[in-house]
Amino acid sequence: MSALRDGYVVLLGASGLTVLTYALALRLRNWSAWLVAFAITIGTLVGWWTQRGSVGAAT
């Protein structure tokens, strides 16, 4: 498997963690949980951005 495909597994896990953290923050109604969820969201988005493939690049 290529590094790009291996990265998808990690990023899907991070996306799932993001959703679970938002659900926990909604359940607890706690601002610190919302901030943690937002920080995880930023980290996940950065991960997806850096793992994106170049358009037209040979694989």
Secondary structure in CASP SS format (residue, H / E / C, confidence):
PFRMAT SS
TARGET T0000
AUTHOR 0000-0000-0000
METHOD secondary structure of the structure
MODEL  1
M C 1.00
S C 1.00
A H 1.00
L H 1.00
R H 1.00
D H 1.00
G H 1.00
Y H 1.00
V H 1.00
V H 1.00
L H 1.00
L H 1.00
G H 1.00
A H 1.00
S H 1.00
G H 1.00
L H 1.00
T H 1.00
V H 1.00
L H 1.00
T H 1.00
Y H 1.00
A H 1.00
L H 1.00
A H 1.00
L H 1.00
R H 1.00
L H 1.00
R C 1.00
N C 1.00
W H 1.00
S H 1.00
A H 1.00
W H 1.00
L H 1.00
V H 1.00
A H 1.00
F H 1.00
A H 1.00
I H 1.00
T H 1.00
I H 1.00
G H 1.00
T H 1.00
L H 1.00
V H 1.00
G H 1.00
W H 1.00
W H 1.00
T H 1.00
Q H 1.00
R C 1.00
G C 1.00
S C 1.00
V C 1.00
G C 1.00
A C 1.00
A C 1.00
T C 1.00
END
